[in-house]
Amino acid sequence: MIKITKNEFDKLSFTDNVLMECDFCKKEYYLTKNLARHVYYRNKKYTICSKECHKQYEFYLNRTSCTCLNCNIQFYKMNKEIKKHENSFCSQSCSTTYNNKNKKFGCRRSKIEKWIEDQLTILFPNLEIYYNQKSAIGSELDIYIPSLNLAFELNGIFHYEPIFGVDKLLKTQNNDNNKFQKCYENSINLCIIDISKLSYFKPKNAQKYLDIIVNIIKESG
């Protein structure tokens, strides 16, 4: 912006210096009237003091300050990206972390898995139970009880339908088959619990799956 009035500006010659203020960094600087006249006569909406400020101004011009939904830091996001994606993340890492925490299905440690672990700990305080460990067969088992040679897999919808694509489904099912074979080779009774109908987690919705697991444990004990 120009720091003098229009009347003062009109009285200057083309070679006189005009006091300006950078609209980006707010630093005062000078331009000759010949260079500054575009502000008054060409309706220039902003004035920038240097190439560096101009680059930064152009960067922020099409961006809006946002708060990362995962870590709460402030960052700038392209306006067109804001229109495409409602949630804002400062990085791919934060996006992945948040989505894994809030998925209804498909996350490595789902809400129902954590809830069942808490319930089994209460119901069987003296029973050694492993969760998401590879010690038994070299691949993760959702629940493994070594003293009973018993294991459980909680299979959500992505084990049965191509939610993430056909290739991902085939890879998941192949992994499931390998787990079953390894459990058989190690004399572990692997029980598959189909939780694909559980669209979202609530204890009352998950209770029937817990009951199945509890009954099998009691029958095996």
C-alpha positions as CSV (number, residue, x, y, z in Angstrom):
1,M,0.0,0.0,0.0
2,I,1.0,3.6,-0.5
3,K,1.7,5.5,2.7
4,I,0.7,8.9,1.4
5,T,-2.6,10.3,0.3
6,K,-3.8,10.5,-3.3
7,N,-3.4,14.3,-3.4
8,E,0.2,14.1,-2.1
9,F,0.9,11.4,-4.7
10,D,-0.4,13.5,-7.6
11,K,1.9,16.4,-6.7
12,L,5.1,14.3,-7.1
13,S,7.1,13.9,-10.3
14,F,7.5,10.5,-11.9
15,T,11.1,10.3,-10.6
16,D,10.2,11.1,-6.9
17,N,10.3,8.3,-4.4
18,V,7.0,7.2,-2.8
19,L,6.8,5.6,0.7
20,M,5.2,2.2,0.4
21,E,4.3,-0.6,2.8
22,C,4.6,-4.3,1.8
23,D,1.3,-6.0,2.1
24,F,3.0,-9.2,3.0
25,C,5.7,-8.4,5.5
26,K,4.6,-4.9,6.4
27,K,8.0,-3.5,5.8
28,E,8.3,0.1,4.5
29,Y,10.2,0.6,1.3
30,Y,10.3,3.2,-1.6
31,L,9.3,3.1,-5.2
32,T,9.5,5.9,-7.8
33,K,6.1,7.4,-8.6
34,N,6.4,5.9,-12.1
35,L,6.5,2.4,-10.6
36,A,4.0,3.1,-7.9
37,R,1.3,4.6,-10.1
38,H,-0.2,1.2,-10.9
39,V,-1.6,1.1,-7.3
40,Y,-3.8,4.2,-7.9
41,Y,-4.3,4.1,-11.6
42,R,-4.5,0.4,-12.4
43,N,-6.4,-0.7,-9.2
44,K,-3.5,-2.9,-8.1
45,K,-4.8,-4.6,-5.0
46,Y,-1.5,-5.4,-3.3
47,T,2.1,-4.1,-3.2
48,I,5.1,-6.4,-2.5
49,C,8.6,-5.2,-1.5
50,S,10.7,-8.0,-3.0
51,K,10.8,-11.1,-5.1
52,E,11.1,-13.2,-1.9
53,C,8.0,-11.6,-0.4
54,H,6.2,-12.1,-3.8
55,K,7.0,-15.8,-3.8
56,Q,5.7,-16.2,-0.3
57,Y,2.6,-14.0,-1.0
58,E,1.8,-16.2,-4.0
59,F,2.2,-19.3,-1.8
60,Y,-0.2,-18.1,0.8
61,L,-2.6,-16.5,-1.6
62,N,-4.2,-19.8,-2.6
63,R,-3.9,-21.5,0.8
64,T,-5.8,-21.3,4.0
65,S,-4.5,-21.9,7.5
66,C,-5.8,-25.3,8.9
67,T,-5.4,-27.3,12.0
68,C,-4.2,-30.9,11.6
69,L,-6.9,-33.2,12.9
70,N,-4.4,-35.6,14.3
71,C,-1.6,-33.6,15.9
72,N,-3.3,-30.1,16.1
73,I,-0.5,-28.1,14.6
74,Q,-1.3,-25.2,12.2
75,F,-0.4,-25.5,8.6
76,Y,-1.4,-24.1,5.2
77,K,-3.5,-26.1,2.8
78,M,-4.4,-25.5,-0.9
79,N,-8.0,-24.1,-1.1
80,K,-8.8,-26.6,-3.9
81,E,-7.7,-29.5,-1.6
82,I,-9.9,-28.2,1.2
83,K,-12.9,-28.4,-1.2
84,K,-12.0,-32.0,-2.0
85,H,-11.2,-33.3,1.5
86,E,-13.1,-32.1,4.5
87,N,-10.5,-33.4,7.0
88,S,-7.1,-31.7,7.1
89,F,-3.8,-33.4,8.0
90,C,-0.3,-31.8,8.0
91,S,1.3,-35.0,6.6
92,Q,0.6,-38.5,5.2
93,S,1.8,-39.9,8.5
94,C,-0.8,-38.0,10.5
95,S,-3.5,-38.9,8.0
96,T,-2.7,-42.6,8.3
97,T,-2.5,-42.4,12.1
98,Y,-5.9,-40.7,12.4
99,N,-7.6,-43.0,10.0
100,N,-6.3,-46.1,11.6
101,K,-7.6,-44.9,15.0
102,N,-11.0,-44.1,13.6
103,K,-11.7,-46.7,11.1
104,K,-14.9,-48.8,11.5
105,F,-13.1,-51.7,9.9
106,G,-9.8,-52.7,8.6
107,C,-7.5,-51.2,11.2
108,R,-4.7,-53.3,12.7
109,R,-6.1,-53.0,16.3
110,S,-9.8,-52.3,16.0
111,K,-12.0,-51.0,18.8
112,I,-13.7,-54.4,19.1
113,E,-10.3,-56.1,19.5
114,K,-9.2,-53.8,22.3
115,W,-12.6,-54.1,24.0
116,I,-12.5,-57.9,23.8
117,E,-9.0,-57.9,25.3
118,D,-10.2,-55.8,28.2
119,Q,-13.2,-58.1,28.8
120,L,-11.2,-61.3,28.6
121,T,-8.6,-59.9,31.1
122,I,-11.5,-59.3,33.5
123,L,-13.2,-62.7,32.9
124,F,-10.0,-64.8,32.9
125,P,-7.5,-63.0,35.1
126,N,-5.3,-66.1,35.6
127,L,-5.3,-67.2,32.0
128,E,-2.2,-66.3,29.9
129,I,-3.6,-64.7,26.7
130,Y,-1.5,-63.2,23.9
131,Y,-2.9,-60.5,21.6
132,N,-1.5,-59.7,18.2
133,Q,1.7,-61.6,18.7
134,K,3.7,-63.7,16.2
135,S,5.4,-66.0,18.7
136,A,3.1,-69.0,18.0
137,I,3.3,-69.3,14.1
138,G,5.4,-66.4,12.9
139,S,2.3,-64.4,11.9
140,E,0.0,-62.3,14.0
141,L,-2.9,-64.0,15.8
142,D,-5.6,-61.7,17.2
143,I,-5.9,-63.9,20.3
144,Y,-3.7,-66.8,21.3
145,I,-4.0,-68.9,24.5
146,P,-1.0,-71.2,24.6
147,S,-2.1,-73.4,27.6
148,L,-5.2,-74.4,25.6
149,N,-3.6,-74.5,22.2
150,L,-6.4,-72.2,21.1
151,A,-6.4,-69.1,18.9
152,F,-9.0,-66.7,17.5
153,E,-9.1,-64.5,14.5
154,L,-11.6,-61.6,14.3
155,N,-12.3,-61.2,10.6
156,G,-14.0,-58.0,9.5
157,I,-15.6,-57.3,6.2
158,F,-12.3,-56.7,4.3
159,H,-11.6,-60.4,4.7
160,Y,-14.7,-61.2,2.6
161,E,-15.3,-58.3,0.3
162,P,-13.0,-56.2,-2.0
163,I,-13.2,-53.0,0.1
164,F,-9.7,-52.1,-0.8
165,G,-9.7,-53.8,-4.2
166,V,-9.6,-57.4,-5.5
167,D,-5.8,-57.7,-5.2
168,K,-5.9,-56.7,-1.6
169,L,-8.7,-59.1,-0.9
170,L,-6.8,-62.0,-2.5
171,K,-3.7,-61.1,-0.5
172,T,-5.7,-61.0,2.7
173,Q,-7.4,-64.3,2.1
174,N,-4.1,-66.0,1.1
175,N,-2.7,-64.7,4.4
176,D,-5.7,-66.1,6.3
177,N,-5.2,-69.5,4.6
178,N,-1.5,-69.5,5.6
179,K,-2.4,-68.8,9.2
180,F,-4.9,-71.6,9.3
181,Q,-2.3,-74.0,7.8
182,K,0.4,-72.9,10.3
183,C,-1.9,-73.3,13.2
184,Y,-2.9,-76.8,12.0
185,E,0.8,-77.7,11.7
186,N,1.4,-76.5,15.3
187,S,-1.6,-78.2,16.7
188,I,-3.4,-75.0,17.5
189,N,-7.1,-74.9,17.2
190,L,-7.8,-71.7,15.2
191,C,-11.4,-70.3,15.5
192,I,-12.4,-67.8,12.9
193,I,-15.0,-65.2,14.2
194,D,-16.8,-63.5,11.4
195,I,-17.5,-59.9,12.5
196,S,-18.2,-58.5,9.0
197,K,-21.7,-57.6,10.0
198,L,-20.4,-55.2,12.7
199,S,-20.6,-51.9,10.8
200,Y,-19.6,-49.8,13.9
201,F,-18.5,-50.6,17.4
202,K,-20.6,-50.5,20.5
203,P,-20.3,-52.9,23.4
204,K,-23.8,-54.1,23.0
205,N,-23.2,-54.8,19.3
206,A,-20.0,-56.7,20.1
207,Q,-21.3,-58.7,23.1
208,K,-22.4,-61.7,21.0
209,Y,-18.9,-62.1,19.6
210,L,-17.4,-62.0,23.1
211,D,-19.9,-64.6,24.2
212,I,-18.8,-66.9,21.4
213,I,-15.1,-66.6,22.4
214,V,-15.9,-67.0,26.1
215,N,-17.9,-70.2,25.5
216,I,-15.2,-71.7,23.4
217,I,-12.6,-70.9,26.1
218,K,-14.7,-72.5,28.8
219,E,-15.3,-75.6,26.6
220,S,-11.6,-75.9,25.9
221,G,-10.5,-75.5,29.5
